[in-house]
Amino acid sequence: MLGDYPINVVLLAKDLDSAKDFYANKVGLEILQDNPNVVTFRCGGNELAISKSTVSTADEQTQAGWRVDDLD
């Protein structure tokens, strides 16, 4: 079921500007959204979100989410 839908991956970064530079300029991903708390990149048919973290790169939050038409 979920294998038929695109997935969004969420990674954490203490230094969001460095992460944005790496994924945009070194890896070559297109930026879809850029604000002080999250940068989202296009990655094929999926998205990669880098979220600002004040604690570390490990946190209790969503790490992936599927884009579906209906939750039922």
mmCIF file of the N, C-alpha and C atoms, coordinates in Angstrom:
data_MODEL
# 
_entry.id   MODEL 
# 
loop_
_atom_site.group_PDB 
_atom_site.id 
_atom_site.type_symbol 
_atom_site.label_atom_id 
_atom_site.label_alt_id 
_atom_site.label_comp_id 
_atom_site.label_asym_id 
_atom_site.label_entity_id 
_atom_site.label_seq_id 
_atom_site.pdbx_PDB_ins_code 
_atom_site.Cartn_x 
_atom_site.Cartn_y 
_atom_site.Cartn_z 
_atom_site.occupancy 
_atom_site.B_iso_or_equiv 
_atom_site.pdbx_formal_charge 
_atom_site.auth_seq_id 
_atom_site.auth_comp_id 
_atom_site.auth_asym_id 
_atom_site.auth_atom_id 
_atom_site.pdbx_PDB_model_num 
ATOM 1   N N  . MET A 1 1  ? 0.801  -1.190 0.000  1.00 0.00 ? 1  MET A N  1 
ATOM 2   C CA . MET A 1 1  ? 0.000  0.000  0.000  1.00 0.00 ? 1  MET A CA 1 
ATOM 3   C C  . MET A 1 1  ? 0.853  1.267  0.000  1.00 0.00 ? 1  MET A C  1 
ATOM 4   N N  . LEU A 1 2  ? 1.612  1.503  1.083  1.00 0.00 ? 2  LEU A N  1 
ATOM 5   C CA . LEU A 1 2  ? 2.396  2.733  1.161  1.00 0.00 ? 2  LEU A CA 1 
ATOM 6   C C  . LEU A 1 2  ? 3.522  2.767  0.140  1.00 0.00 ? 2  LEU A C  1 
ATOM 7   N N  . GLY A 1 3  ? 3.928  1.603  -0.353 1.00 0.00 ? 3  GLY A N  1 
ATOM 8   C CA . GLY A 1 3  ? 4.977  1.547  -1.364 1.00 0.00 ? 3  GLY A CA 1 
ATOM 9   C C  . GLY A 1 3  ? 4.593  2.216  -2.668 1.00 0.00 ? 3  GLY A C  1 
ATOM 10  N N  . ASP A 1 4  ? 3.311  2.506  -2.838 1.00 0.00 ? 4  ASP A N  1 
ATOM 11  C CA . ASP A 1 4  ? 2.840  3.171  -4.051 1.00 0.00 ? 4  ASP A CA 1 
ATOM 12  C C  . ASP A 1 4  ? 2.879  4.694  -3.943 1.00 0.00 ? 4  ASP A C  1 
ATOM 13  N N  . TYR A 1 5  ? 3.235  5.231  -2.775 1.00 0.00 ? 5  TYR A N  1 
ATOM 14  C CA . TYR A 1 5  ? 3.183  6.670  -2.544 1.00 0.00 ? 5  TYR A CA 1 
ATOM 15  C C  . TYR A 1 5  ? 4.575  7.248  -2.292 1.00 0.00 ? 5  TYR A C  1 
ATOM 16  N N  . PRO A 1 6  ? 4.769  8.519  -2.678 1.00 0.00 ? 6  PRO A N  1 
ATOM 17  C CA . PRO A 1 6  ? 6.056  9.175  -2.409 1.00 0.00 ? 6  PRO A CA 1 
ATOM 18  C C  . PRO A 1 6  ? 6.274  9.337  -0.908 1.00 0.00 ? 6  PRO A C  1 
ATOM 19  N N  . ILE A 1 7  ? 7.529  9.338  -0.517 1.00 0.00 ? 7  ILE A N  1 
ATOM 20  C CA . ILE A 1 7  ? 7.887  9.483  0.888  1.00 0.00 ? 7  ILE A CA 1 
ATOM 21  C C  . ILE A 1 7  ? 8.714  10.755 1.067  1.00 0.00 ? 7  ILE A C  1 
ATOM 22  N N  . ASN A 1 8  ? 8.492  11.416 2.190  1.00 0.00 ? 8  ASN A N  1 
ATOM 23  C CA . ASN A 1 8  ? 9.303  12.562 2.592  1.00 0.00 ? 8  ASN A CA 1 
ATOM 24  C C  . ASN A 1 8  ? 10.158 12.127 3.766  1.00 0.00 ? 8  ASN A C  1 
ATOM 25  N N  . VAL A 1 9  ? 11.445 12.318 3.652  1.00 0.00 ? 9  VAL A N  1 
ATOM 26  C CA . VAL A 1 9  ? 12.377 11.979 4.720  1.00 0.00 ? 9  VAL A CA 1 
ATOM 27  C C  . VAL A 1 9  ? 12.744 13.260 5.470  1.00 0.00 ? 9  VAL A C  1 
ATOM 28  N N  . VAL A 1 10 ? 12.826 13.179 6.799  1.00 0.00 ? 10 VAL A N  1 
ATOM 29  C CA . VAL A 1 10 ? 13.193 14.331 7.626  1.00 0.00 ? 10 VAL A CA 1 
ATOM 30  C C  . VAL A 1 10 ? 14.494 14.015 8.363  1.00 0.00 ? 10 VAL A C  1 
ATOM 31  N N  . LEU A 1 11 ? 15.498 14.854 8.158  1.00 0.00 ? 11 LEU A N  1 
ATOM 32  C CA . LEU A 1 11 ? 16.762 14.755 8.888  1.00 0.00 ? 11 LEU A CA 1 
ATOM 33  C C  . LEU A 1 11 ? 16.906 15.990 9.763  1.00 0.00 ? 11 LEU A C  1 
ATOM 34  N N  . LEU A 1 12 ? 17.695 15.879 10.812 1.00 0.00 ? 12 LEU A N  1 
ATOM 35  C CA . LEU A 1 12 ? 17.921 17.000 11.722 1.00 0.00 ? 12 LEU A CA 1 
ATOM 36  C C  . LEU A 1 12 ? 19.322 17.566 11.527 1.00 0.00 ? 12 LEU A C  1 
ATOM 37  N N  . ALA A 1 13 ? 19.453 18.870 11.745 1.00 0.00 ? 13 ALA A N  1 
ATOM 38  C CA . ALA A 1 13 ? 20.755 19.521 11.654 1.00 0.00 ? 13 ALA A CA 1 
ATOM 39  C C  . ALA A 1 13 ? 20.822 20.648 12.672 1.00 0.00 ? 13 ALA A C  1 
ATOM 40  N N  . LYS A 1 14 ? 21.905 20.695 13.433 1.00 0.00 ? 14 LYS A N  1 
ATOM 41  C CA . LYS A 1 14 ? 22.102 21.826 14.353 1.00 0.00 ? 14 LYS A CA 1 
ATOM 42  C C  . LYS A 1 14 ? 22.473 23.081 13.567 1.00 0.00 ? 14 LYS A C  1 
ATOM 43  N N  . ASP A 1 15 ? 23.214 22.915 12.481 1.00 0.00 ? 15 ASP A N  1 
ATOM 44  C CA . ASP A 1 15 ? 23.623 24.048 11.638 1.00 0.00 ? 15 ASP A CA 1 
ATOM 45  C C  . ASP A 1 15 ? 22.883 23.933 10.305 1.00 0.00 ? 15 ASP A C  1 
ATOM 46  N N  . LEU A 1 16 ? 21.726 24.564 10.237 1.00 0.00 ? 16 LEU A N  1 
ATOM 47  C CA . LEU A 1 16 ? 20.874 24.442 9.058  1.00 0.00 ? 16 LEU A CA 1 
ATOM 48  C C  . LEU A 1 16 ? 21.512 25.064 7.818  1.00 0.00 ? 16 LEU A C  1 
ATOM 49  N N  . ASP A 1 17 ? 22.253 26.161 7.990  1.00 0.00 ? 17 ASP A N  1 
ATOM 50  C CA . ASP A 1 17 ? 22.905 26.791 6.842  1.00 0.00 ? 17 ASP A CA 1 
ATOM 51  C C  . ASP A 1 17 ? 23.956 25.877 6.210  1.00 0.00 ? 17 ASP A C  1 
ATOM 52  N N  . SER A 1 18 ? 24.728 25.183 7.033  1.00 0.00 ? 18 SER A N  1 
ATOM 53  C CA . SER A 1 18 ? 25.726 24.245 6.501  1.00 0.00 ? 18 SER A CA 1 
ATOM 54  C C  . SER A 1 18 ? 25.060 23.072 5.795  1.00 0.00 ? 18 SER A C  1 
ATOM 55  N N  . ALA A 1 19 ? 23.969 22.578 6.388  1.00 0.00 ? 19 ALA A N  1 
ATOM 56  C CA . ALA A 1 19 ? 23.238 21.470 5.764  1.00 0.00 ? 19 ALA A CA 1 
ATOM 57  C C  . ALA A 1 19 ? 22.651 21.903 4.427  1.00 0.00 ? 19 ALA A C  1 
ATOM 58  N N  . LYS A 1 20 ? 22.084 23.114 4.392  1.00 0.00 ? 20 LYS A N  1 
ATOM 59  C CA . LYS A 1 20 ? 21.519 23.634 3.139  1.00 0.00 ? 20 LYS A CA 1 
ATOM 60  C C  . LYS A 1 20 ? 22.603 23.756 2.078  1.00 0.00 ? 20 LYS A C  1 
ATOM 61  N N  . ASP A 1 21 ? 23.759 24.278 2.456  1.00 0.00 ? 21 ASP A N  1 
ATOM 62  C CA . ASP A 1 21 ? 24.874 24.408 1.521  1.00 0.00 ? 21 ASP A CA 1 
ATOM 63  C C  . ASP A 1 21 ? 25.299 23.043 0.990  1.00 0.00 ? 21 ASP A C  1 
ATOM 64  N N  . PHE A 1 22 ? 25.418 22.067 1.864  1.00 0.00 ? 22 PHE A N  1 
ATOM 65  C CA . PHE A 1 22 ? 25.845 20.726 1.451  1.00 0.00 ? 22 PHE A CA 1 
ATOM 66  C C  . PHE A 1 22 ? 24.868 20.118 0.449  1.00 0.00 ? 22 PHE A C  1 
ATOM 67  N N  . TYR A 1 23 ? 23.581 20.066 0.815  1.00 0.00 ? 23 TYR A N  1 
ATOM 68  C CA . TYR A 1 23 ? 22.613 19.381 -0.054 1.00 0.00 ? 23 TYR A CA 1 
ATOM 69  C C  . TYR A 1 23 ? 22.335 20.152 -1.339 1.00 0.00 ? 23 TYR A C  1 
ATOM 70  N N  . ALA A 1 24 ? 22.376 21.483 -1.296 1.00 0.00 ? 24 ALA A N  1 
ATOM 71  C CA . ALA A 1 24 ? 22.109 22.272 -2.501 1.00 0.00 ? 24 ALA A CA 1 
ATOM 72  C C  . ALA A 1 24 ? 23.341 22.369 -3.398 1.00 0.00 ? 24 ALA A C  1 
ATOM 73  N N  . ASN A 1 25 ? 24.497 22.690 -2.809 1.00 0.00 ? 25 ASN A N  1 
ATOM 74  C CA . ASN A 1 25 ? 25.672 22.993 -3.623 1.00 0.00 ? 25 ASN A CA 1 
ATOM 75  C C  . ASN A 1 25 ? 26.625 21.828 -3.846 1.00 0.00 ? 25 ASN A C  1 
ATOM 76  N N  . LYS A 1 26 ? 26.659 20.890 -2.934 1.00 0.00 ? 26 LYS A N  1 
ATOM 77  C CA . LYS A 1 26 ? 27.552 19.733 -3.102 1.00 0.00 ? 26 LYS A CA 1 
ATOM 78  C C  . LYS A 1 26 ? 26.816 18.544 -3.725 1.00 0.00 ? 26 LYS A C  1 
ATOM 79  N N  . VAL A 1 27 ? 25.610 18.267 -3.213 1.00 0.00 ? 27 VAL A N  1 
ATOM 80  C CA . VAL A 1 27 ? 24.820 17.143 -3.734 1.00 0.00 ? 27 VAL A CA 1 
ATOM 81  C C  . VAL A 1 27 ? 24.029 17.566 -4.968 1.00 0.00 ? 27 VAL A C  1 
ATOM 82  N N  . GLY A 1 28 ? 23.640 18.848 -5.040 1.00 0.00 ? 28 GLY A N  1 
ATOM 83  C CA . GLY A 1 28 ? 22.944 19.360 -6.214 1.00 0.00 ? 28 GLY A CA 1 
ATOM 84  C C  . GLY A 1 28 ? 21.432 19.240 -6.169 1.00 0.00 ? 28 GLY A C  1 
ATOM 85  N N  . LEU A 1 29 ? 20.853 19.154 -4.970 1.00 0.00 ? 29 LEU A N  1 
ATOM 86  C CA . LEU A 1 29 ? 19.401 19.053 -4.860 1.00 0.00 ? 29 LEU A CA 1 
ATOM 87  C C  . LEU A 1 29 ? 18.750 20.423 -4.978 1.00 0.00 ? 29 LEU A C  1 
ATOM 88  N N  . GLU A 1 30 ? 17.587 20.456 -5.606 1.00 0.00 ? 30 GLU A N  1 
ATOM 89  C CA . GLU A 1 30 ? 16.828 21.697 -5.773 1.00 0.00 ? 30 GLU A CA 1 
ATOM 90  C C  . GLU A 1 30 ? 16.084 22.037 -4.478 1.00 0.00 ? 30 GLU A C  1 
ATOM 91  N N  . ILE A 1 31 ? 16.187 23.284 -4.046 1.00 0.00 ? 31 ILE A N  1 
ATOM 92  C CA . ILE A 1 31 ? 15.475 23.739 -2.852 1.00 0.00 ? 31 ILE A CA 1 
ATOM 93  C C  . ILE A 1 31 ? 14.024 24.040 -3.210 1.00 0.00 ? 31 ILE A C  1 
ATOM 94  N N  . LEU A 1 32 ? 13.098 23.416 -2.474 1.00 0.00 ? 32 LEU A N  1 
ATOM 95  C CA . LEU A 1 32 ? 11.669 23.659 -2.666 1.00 0.00 ? 32 LEU A CA 1 
ATOM 96  C C  . LEU A 1 32 ? 11.125 24.663 -1.660 1.00 0.00 ? 32 LEU A C  1 
ATOM 97  N N  . GLN A 1 33 ? 11.637 24.609 -0.445 1.00 0.00 ? 33 GLN A N  1 
ATOM 98  C CA . GLN A 1 33 ? 11.186 25.491 0.631  1.00 0.00 ? 33 GLN A CA 1 
ATOM 99  C C  . GLN A 1 33 ? 12.401 25.837 1.478  1.00 0.00 ? 33 GLN A C  1 
ATOM 100 N N  . ASP A 1 34 ? 12.479 27.096 1.893  1.00 0.00 ? 34 ASP A N  1 
ATOM 101 C CA . ASP A 1 34 ? 13.612 27.531 2.700  1.00 0.00 ? 34 ASP A CA 1 
ATOM 102 C C  . ASP A 1 34 ? 13.123 28.556 3.715  1.00 0.00 ? 34 ASP A C  1 
ATOM 103 N N  . ASN A 1 35 ? 13.173 28.195 4.995  1.00 0.00 ? 35 ASN A N  1 
ATOM 104 C CA . ASN A 1 35 ? 12.838 29.146 6.047  1.00 0.00 ? 35 ASN A CA 1 
ATOM 105 C C  . ASN A 1 35 ? 13.775 28.888 7.227  1.00 0.00 ? 35 ASN A C  1 
ATOM 106 N N  . PRO A 1 36 ? 13.718 29.695 8.272  1.00 0.00 ? 36 PRO A N  1 
ATOM 107 C CA . PRO A 1 36 ? 14.683 29.542 9.373  1.00 0.00 ? 36 PRO A CA 1 
ATOM 108 C C  . PRO A 1 36 ? 14.618 28.204 10.116 1.00 0.00 ? 36 PRO A C  1 
ATOM 109 N N  . ASN A 1 37 ? 13.540 27.432 9.936  1.00 0.00 ? 37 ASN A N  1 
ATOM 110 C CA . ASN A 1 37 ? 13.383 26.182 10.680 1.00 0.00 ? 37 ASN A CA 1 
ATOM 111 C C  . ASN A 1 37 ? 13.508 24.919 9.850  1.00 0.00 ? 37 ASN A C  1 
ATOM 112 N N  . VAL A 1 38 ? 13.349 25.024 8.546  1.00 0.00 ? 38 VAL A N  1 
ATOM 113 C CA . VAL A 1 38 ? 13.416 23.826 7.702  1.00 0.00 ? 38 VAL A CA 1 
ATOM 114 C C  . VAL A 1 38 ? 13.773 24.213 6.267  1.00 0.00 ? 38 VAL A C  1 
ATOM 115 N N  . VAL A 1 39 ? 14.551 23.345 5.635  1.00 0.00 ? 39 VAL A N  1 
ATOM 116 C CA . VAL A 1 39 ? 14.837 23.468 4.208  1.00 0.00 ? 39 VAL A CA 1 
ATOM 117 C C  . VAL A 1 39 ? 14.389 22.163 3.569  1.00 0.00 ? 39 VAL A C  1 
ATOM 118 N N  . THR A 1 40 ? 13.585 22.277 2.527  1.00 0.00 ? 40 THR A N  1 
ATOM 119 C CA . THR A 1 40 ? 13.071 21.088 1.840  1.00 0.00 ? 40 THR A CA 1 
ATOM 120 C C  . THR A 1 40 ? 13.638 21.050 0.428  1.00 0.00 ? 40 THR A C  1 
ATOM 121 N N  . PHE A 1 41 ? 14.096 19.872 0.026  1.00 0.00 ? 41 PHE A N  1 
ATOM 122 C CA . PHE A 1 41 ? 14.710 19.663 -1.281 1.00 0.00 ? 41 PHE A CA 1 
ATOM 123 C C  . PHE A 1 41 ? 13.911 18.660 -2.091 1.00 0.00 ? 41 PHE A C  1 
ATOM 124 N N  . ARG A 1 42 ? 13.930 18.843 -3.410 1.00 0.00 ? 42 ARG A N  1 
ATOM 125 C CA . ARG A 1 42 ? 13.358 17.840 -4.319 1.00 0.00 ? 42 ARG A CA 1 
ATOM 126 C C  . ARG A 1 42 ? 14.388 16.730 -4.468 1.00 0.00 ? 42 ARG A C  1 
ATOM 127 N N  . CYS A 1 43 ? 13.916 15.508 -4.389 1.00 0.00 ? 43 CYS A N  1 
ATOM 128 C CA . CYS A 1 43 ? 14.811 14.359 -4.500 1.00 0.00 ? 43 CYS A CA 1 
ATOM 129 C C  . CYS A 1 43 ? 14.087 13.290 -5.312 1.00 0.00 ? 43 CYS A C  1 
ATOM 130 N N  . GLY A 1 44 ? 14.172 13.383 -6.643 1.00 0.00 ? 44 GLY A N  1 
ATOM 131 C CA . GLY A 1 44 ? 13.379 12.501 -7.495 1.00 0.00 ? 44 GLY A CA 1 
ATOM 132 C C  . GLY A 1 44 ? 11.914 12.853 -7.313 1.00 0.00 ? 44 GLY A C  1 
ATOM 133 N N  . GLY A 1 45 ? 11.085 11.864 -7.096 1.00 0.00 ? 45 GLY A N  1 
ATOM 134 C CA . GLY A 1 45 ? 9.665  12.104 -6.831 1.00 0.00 ? 45 GLY A CA 1 
ATOM 135 C C  . GLY A 1 45 ? 9.392  12.301 -5.354 1.00 0.00 ? 45 GLY A C  1 
ATOM 136 N N  . ASN A 1 46 ? 10.448 12.349 -4.556 1.00 0.00 ? 46 ASN A N  1 
ATOM 137 C CA . ASN A 1 46 ? 10.299 12.474 -3.108 1.00 0.00 ? 46 ASN A CA 1 
ATOM 138 C C  . ASN A 1 46 ? 10.868 13.802 -2.638 1.00 0.00 ? 46 ASN A C  1 
ATOM 139 N N  . GLU A 1 47 ? 10.777 14.030 -1.342 1.00 0.00 ? 47 GLU A N  1 
ATOM 140 C CA . GLU A 1 47 ? 11.330 15.245 -0.761 1.00 0.00 ? 47 GLU A CA 1 
ATOM 141 C C  . GLU A 1 47 ? 12.200 14.891 0.441  1.00 0.00 ? 47 GLU A C  1 
ATOM 142 N N  . LEU A 1 48 ? 13.240 15.685 0.627  1.00 0.00 ? 48 LEU A N  1 
ATOM 143 C CA . LEU A 1 48 ? 14.118 15.572 1.782  1.00 0.00 ? 48 LEU A CA 1 
ATOM 144 C C  . LEU A 1 48 ? 13.998 16.872 2.556  1.00 0.00 ? 48 LEU A C  1 
ATOM 145 N N  . ALA A 1 49 ? 13.597 16.789 3.820  1.00 0.00 ? 49 ALA A N  1 
ATOM 146 C CA . ALA A 1 49 ? 13.480 17.971 4.664  1.00 0.00 ? 49 ALA A CA 1 
ATOM 147 C C  . ALA A 1 49 ? 14.591 17.927 5.711  1.00 0.00 ? 49 ALA A C  1 
ATOM 148 N N  . ILE A 1 50 ? 15.289 19.032 5.850  1.00 0.00 ? 50 ILE A N  1 
ATOM 149 C CA . ILE A 1 50 ? 16.297 19.177 6.894  1.00 0.00 ? 50 ILE A CA 1 
ATOM 150 C C  . ILE A 1 50 ? 15.713 20.166 7.896  1.00 0.00 ? 50 ILE A C  1 
ATOM 151 N N  . SER A 1 51 ? 15.494 19.697 9.110  1.00 0.00 ? 51 SER A N  1 
ATOM 152 C CA . SER A 1 51 ? 14.857 20.493 10.149 1.00 0.00 ? 51 SER A CA 1 
ATOM 153 C C  . SER A 1 51 ? 15.894 20.962 11.160 1.00 0.00 ? 51 SER A C  1 
ATOM 154 N N  . LYS A 1 52 ? 15.780 22.217 11.577 1.00 0.00 ? 52 LYS A N  1 
ATOM 155 C CA . LYS A 1 52 ? 16.718 22.767 12.562 1.00 0.00 ? 52 LYS A CA 1 
ATOM 156 C C  . LYS A 1 52 ? 16.476 22.112 13.914 1.00 0.00 ? 52 LYS A C  1 
ATOM 157 N N  . SER A 1 53 ? 17.563 21.676 14.530 1.00 0.00 ? 53 SER A N  1 
ATOM 158 C CA . SER A 1 53 ? 17.501 21.038 15.837 1.00 0.00 ? 53 SER A CA 1 
ATOM 159 C C  . SER A 1 53 ? 18.383 21.805 16.805 1.00 0.00 ? 53 SER A C  1 
ATOM 160 N N  . THR A 1 54 ? 17.911 21.985 18.019 1.00 0.00 ? 54 THR A N  1 
ATOM 161 C CA . THR A 1 54 ? 18.719 22.664 19.031 1.00 0.00 ? 54 THR A CA 1 
ATOM 162 C C  . THR A 1 54 ? 19.445 21.672 19.927 1.00 0.00 ? 54 THR A C  1 
ATOM 163 N N  . VAL A 1 55 ? 19.128 20.374 19.785 1.00 0.00 ? 55 VAL A N  1 
ATOM 164 C CA . VAL A 1 55 ? 19.717 19.380 20.681 1.00 0.00 ? 55 VAL A CA 1 
ATOM 165 C C  . VAL A 1 55 ? 20.812 18.554 20.021 1.00 0.00 ? 55 VAL A C  1 
ATOM 166 N N  . SER A 1 56 ? 20.555 18.031 18.853 1.00 0.00 ? 56 SER A N  1 
ATOM 167 C CA . SER A 1 56 ? 21.541 17.224 18.133 1.00 0.00 ? 56 SER A CA 1 
ATOM 168 C C  . SER A 1 56 ? 20.909 16.720 16.850 1.00 0.00 ? 56 SER A C  1 
ATOM 169 N N  . THR A 1 57 ? 21.480 15.672 16.285 1.00 0.00 ? 57 THR A N  1 
ATOM 170 C CA . THR A 1 57 ? 20.898 15.084 15.082 1.00 0.00 ? 57 THR A CA 1 
ATOM 171 C C  . THR A 1 57 ? 20.000 13.901 15.432 1.00 0.00 ? 57 THR A C  1 
ATOM 172 N N  . ALA A 1 58 ? 19.775 13.662 16.711 1.00 0.00 ? 58 ALA A N  1 
ATOM 173 C CA . ALA A 1 58 ? 18.846 12.619 17.159 1.00 0.00 ? 58 ALA A CA 1 
ATOM 174 C C  . ALA A 1 58 ? 17.790 13.294 18.024 1.00 0.00 ? 58 ALA A C  1 
ATOM 175 N N  . ASP A 1 59 ? 16.527 13.091 17.678 1.00 0.00 ? 59 ASP A N  1 
ATOM 176 C CA . ASP A 1 59 ? 15.443 13.752 18.391 1.00 0.00 ? 59 ASP A CA 1 
ATOM 177 C C  . ASP A 1 59 ? 14.189 12.898 18.257 1.00 0.00 ? 59 ASP A C  1 
ATOM 178 N N  . GLU A 1 60 ? 13.247 13.099 19.140 1.00 0.00 ? 60 GLU A N  1 
ATOM 179 C CA . GLU A 1 60 ? 11.977 12.367 19.060 1.00 0.00 ? 60 GLU A CA 1 
ATOM 180 C C  . GLU A 1 60 ? 10.997 13.152 18.205 1.00 0.00 ? 60 GLU A C  1 
ATOM 181 N N  . GLN A 1 61 ? 11.043 12.924 16.910 1.00 0.00 ? 61 GLN A N  1 
ATOM 182 C CA . GLN A 1 61 ? 10.133 13.590 15.987 1.00 0.00 ? 61 GLN A CA 1 
ATOM 183 C C  . GLN A 1 61 ? 9.965  12.719 14.752 1.00 0.00 ? 61 GLN A C  1 
ATOM 184 N N  . THR A 1 62 ? 9.068  13.149 13.878 1.00 0.00 ? 62 THR A N  1 
ATOM 185 C CA . THR A 1 62 ? 8.834  12.415 12.642 1.00 0.00 ? 62 THR A CA 1 
ATOM 186 C C  . THR A 1 62 ? 10.115 12.339 11.825 1.00 0.00 ? 62 THR A C  1 
ATOM 187 N N  . GLN A 1 63 ? 10.434 11.157 11.316 1.00 0.00 ? 63 GLN A N  1 
ATOM 188 C CA . GLN A 1 63 ? 11.615 10.991 10.479 1.00 0.00 ? 63 GLN A CA 1 
ATOM 189 C C  . GLN A 1 63 ? 11.261 10.720 9.026  1.00 0.00 ? 63 GLN A C  1 
ATOM 190 N N  . ALA A 1 64 ? 10.011 10.335 8.793  1.00 0.00 ? 64 ALA A N  1 
ATOM 191 C CA . ALA A 1 64 ? 9.557  10.107 7.427  1.00 0.00 ? 64 ALA A CA 1 
ATOM 192 C C  . ALA A 1 64 ? 8.044  10.227 7.403  1.00 0.00 ? 64 ALA A C  1 
ATOM 193 N N  . GLY A 1 65 ? 7.529  10.623 6.258  1.00 0.00 ? 65 GLY A N  1 
ATOM 194 C CA . GLY A 1 65 ? 6.078  10.705 6.098  1.00 0.00 ? 65 GLY A CA 1 
ATOM 195 C C  . GLY A 1 65 ? 5.708  10.448 4.654  1.00 0.00 ? 65 GLY A C  1 
ATOM 196 N N  . TRP A 1 66 ? 4.616  9.769  4.449  1.00 0.00 ? 66 TRP A N  1 
ATOM 197 C CA . TRP A 1 66 ? 4.136  9.465  3.111  1.00 0.00 ? 66 TRP A CA 1 
ATOM 198 C C  . TRP A 1 66 ? 3.122  10.508 2.666  1.00 0.00 ? 66 TRP A C  1 
ATOM 199 N N  . ARG A 1 67 ? 3.147  10.866 1.390  1.00 0.00 ? 67 ARG A N  1 
ATOM 200 C CA . ARG A 1 67 ? 2.155  11.764 0.807  1.00 0.00 ? 67 ARG A CA 1 
ATOM 201 C C  . ARG A 1 67 ? 1.067  10.894 0.193  1.00 0.00 ? 67 ARG A C  1 
ATOM 202 N N  . VAL A 1 68 ? -0.064 10.807 0.880  1.00 0.00 ? 68 VAL A N  1 
ATOM 203 C CA . VAL A 1 68 ? -1.187 9.973  0.426  1.00 0.00 ? 68 VAL A CA 1 
ATOM 204 C C  . VAL A 1 68 ? -2.394 10.853 0.146  1.00 0.00 ? 68 VAL A C  1 
ATOM 205 N N  . ASP A 1 69 ? -3.325 10.312 -0.630 1.00 0.00 ? 69 ASP A N  1 
ATOM 206 C CA . ASP A 1 69 ? -4.541 11.048 -0.967 1.00 0.00 ? 69 ASP A CA 1 
ATOM 207 C C  . ASP A 1 69 ? -5.589 10.947 0.129  1.00 0.00 ? 69 ASP A C  1 
ATOM 208 N N  . ASP A 1 70 ? -5.578 9.846  0.890  1.00 0.00 ? 70 ASP A N  1 
ATOM 209 C CA . ASP A 1 70 ? -6.632 9.595  1.862  1.00 0.00 ? 70 ASP A CA 1 
ATOM 210 C C  . ASP A 1 70 ? -6.046 8.759  3.011  1.00 0.00 ? 70 ASP A C  1 
ATOM 211 N N  . LEU A 1 71 ? -6.275 9.167  4.241  1.00 0.00 ? 71 LEU A N  1 
ATOM 212 C CA . LEU A 1 71 ? -5.730 8.432  5.384  1.00 0.00 ? 71 LEU A CA 1 
ATOM 213 C C  . LEU A 1 71 ? -6.453 7.127  5.633  1.00 0.00 ? 71 LEU A C  1 
ATOM 214 N N  . ASP A 1 72 ? -7.678 7.001  5.196  1.00 0.00 ? 72 ASP A N  1 
ATOM 215 C CA . ASP A 1 72 ? -8.393 5.733  5.384  1.00 0.00 ? 72 ASP A CA 1 
ATOM 216 C C  . ASP A 1 72 ? -7.784 4.677  4.497  1.00 0.00 ? 72 ASP A C  1 
# 
